[in-house]
Structures are given as structure tokens and as C-alpha cells.
Amino acid sequence: MSTPLPSLYLITDQQQLPTGRPLLEVLEELLNAGVKMIQLREKNLTAAELFPLASELRELTRSHACRLLINDRIDLALAVDADGVHLGGHSLPVAIARNLLGPEKLIGVSTHSPAEVSTAAEQGADFVTFGPVYNTPSKAAYGPPVGLCNLKQACHLGSIPVYALGGVKTENTTKTLNCGAFGVAMISALIAAKSPTKACRKFLQLLNK
């Protein structure tokens, strides 16, 4: 990694967009507000639909000095020269992803327990998301919230940057960081905000205290 990871990690989900707003329009607004790392995560789209979206987003992120990661799809990440991939529980192993992507690309991994954080670090991931920390509809399928105690345990392993994910809001960001989180990852708090710019700047203010 040539430059440090940012403390705010944006994950896309166009199903949570305000009515009438295209995804790229909202993402460009958030880039202008200061977002420096985005994961393109649109699981309902085919590769044929994702490629033009990823290509356009790659141009936007480059012009704003923002890293772009692609969820799961190593082929798509290579096709658009993204900065890396984010792997989930059903993705290829980290070692295979590293062999395909090379040493310079970022590999993030979704985790839901301190043990999974340790495993991701041992396998060579660059960072993890950990959650859901709080109640959140978008992560209901992953079971009950892991809570702050587990977050603290995961962060205190000290082996890898941990982004807290799931239900993070402005009012709980500080206590989340106090558990040792490197940063926060979010979807709806930014994507679905009435004013993405205001929401982003508020989070960045809290994260950069």
C-alpha cells in the first residue's frame, strides 16, 4: 500500500438510493465530500451490467484520488484496473486472490467474529470489515449484532486494520472508535442520506478528531 488506508470506507448498494438519484451521481457527490475508498457491491447485477458501471466509477475515483475495490469479482477488478477486491465467505481464498491480483492490490475480507479476523490476517488480507456491530436492516441476514465487546476483542488482536460495519451512525461513531476500530464502513448512512455531503462531512469530522 503506497498510502495509508482512509478511516471511512463506503460500500455501495443502489437499492438504498433516494428515489430518482442514480448511483454514480450520489457517489460523485460523496467523492467531492471527501470519500477516499469505495467498494462497488451490487450483487443483483450481472457481469455485463457491472462492467460499464465499474469502468465509469474507476474514472471517477481516479480523478478524486480515491481507491476502488470490487466486491468478490476478481475478474472485474482486473478488467477495470481497480485498486483491489473485497472478499466474503463464499469468495475465492485470499491466497488465490493475491496470486491473481499481485502484491500491490488491496484485499479486504468480511468477518463476523474475532477468530475470522485472525484467519484473514494470517491469510494475508490487508484489512477486514467486522460486523454487524449494531442492529441494521441491510445486515439482518448475518444474524444478531456482534456488539462492542466482540469488536474490541477483534481490534485488540492488533494484526490488521478493522473497519466496524453495520448500524454505525454519527451518535455511536466515537464509542465504536474507542473500541479500537481503525475506521468505519458504511452503506445506508451515506448512500441513503438526504444530504450525502453533510452526512459524509460529519462522519469525517468525527473520524479525524
N, C-alpha and C positions, 0 to 999 in steps of 0.2 A: 504494500500500500504506500503510495508516494505521499499522500497527505492524510492527516488523521480523519477518522470517521466522524461525521456530524452527530450531534446529540438528538436530532429529530429525524425519524425515518418514516416516510409517507408510503402507505400501501394503497393502491387504487382499488376501487370497486364501483363501476359505473352504475350499478343498480341502486346505489345510495345517493346518487347525484340529485340536487334540486331539480324539479321539473323544468324541462326546457333548456338545461345547460349541458352542452357537450363536454365530454371528459377532457379533451385537450384544452378547452377554454379554461376550465377550472384549474387544471394542472399548470397552465401558463401563469395564471394569477398567483398560484402558490409558489411557483418558481420566482416570480417577481417579488414575492413577500419574503423569500429567503430560504426556501426548502433546498437542501443540498444532497438528498438521497431519496430516490423513488424506486419502489418495487412495482412493476407492472404485473398485476394479479387479476386477470379477467378469465376465470375458469370456464365461463359459459361460451367463450369464443373459440372458434376453430383456428388452426394454424394459419389458414388462408386469411382469416379475419384479423388475426393478431399481427401478422407481419407488417401491413401498411401502418397500423396504429403504432407499433413498436418503432418503425422506421421514422415516423414523424416525431414521436416522443424523443427518440435518440437525438434528432436535430435540435429540438427544444432544450433538452438537458445539456447538450454540448455548449449551446450558446449562453447558458446560465451557470456553467462550471458545476453542474450537478451530476452525481453518479446515477446511473440507471442499472437496476437489476431486473432480471426477468424471472418470474415465478416458474420454477420447475423445468422450463423448456430450454435446455442447453443448446439445442439446435437453433432456436430463435435468437438466443443471446449471441451466438457466434455469427448468425446471419446479419444482425444489425450492429455488431461490434459493441455490445453492451459492456458495462463495467463488471458484470458478474451475474450470478444466479442466486435465487433463494430456494432452498430445498425443503420439502416437507417429508412426512412419514412414509409416503409412497413414491418418493423420488429415487433417482439413482444414488448409490452411495457417494459420500464426499470424495473418496479416493478416485473413483471413476470420473466424477465431475472435474476434479483437479487435473487429471491426465488429459481430459478433452480440452479444458479451458486454458491450461498453462498456469504458471506460478503468479502471474501479475493480476489475475482476475479475482474479484471478491466472491466468496461463498458464504452465504448466510444460511442458517438452519433453524427451523421452527422447533421449539422444545416446550415441554409441558411439565417437566419435573427436574429437580437438581441432577438426578442421575443422567437424564438425557443431555443436560448441559455439559456434564463431564465427558460423555461419549462424543459429543460434537467437537469438543476441544481436542480430545485425543485423536480424532479422525482428521483434524486439520482445517476445520471451519475457521473463518475469520471473525465471525460474530454469531450470536443467536438472538432470536426473539423468544420471550418467555411469557407464557400466559395460558388462558386469560387471567390476568391479575384480579380484575373486578368483574362484576356482572356486566355482560354486554350481549345484545341480541345477535351480533354478527359472529360471535364465537360460541353460541349455545351448544353447537354440535360437539364441542370439545369437552363437555361436562362442566361441573361446577368450577367456580373460580379457584385458582391455586392459592390466592391470598398472599399477604405481605410476608408472612413467615417463610414460606417457600421461596418467594422472590429473594429475600435476604440471604437465605442459605445458598441459592444459586449464584448470587452475585459475589458472595464471600468465598466461593471456590477460587476466585482470582485468576482463572486461567484464560478467560475470554470475555470480550465486551458483551454485556447483556442488555438488550432493549426490552423494557416492560411493555407488554401488549395486552389490550383488552380492557375497555372501560376507563382508560386514562382520560381525565378531564383536568381543566385548569385547577379545580379545587383540590384534587388529590395528587397533582404532579410533584409537589415538594416532598410529601411523605413517601412517594414512590422513589424519588431520587435518594432520600435519606436511607433507603434500604440498600443502597449501593449500586443501583441501576446506572449503567453507562449513559442511557438515554431512554427515550420513549418511542414506540412505534404506534402509529395510529391510522385509522381509516375514516370513520364517520365524523370524528371530532373536527376534521379538516374538510373532507370531501363533501359532507352534508351540511356544513356550516352556512348560516345565512350570509355571512361575510367571511369567506375563506381567508382573506388578507388579514382582517382583525384577529381571527382565531389563531392564525399562524404566528403573527407577531406577538400575541400574548403568550403562547407556548414558548417561543424562542426567548422571550424576556425571562420567563421562569427557569428555563433550562440553562441560560447563560449567566445566571446570578453569580 
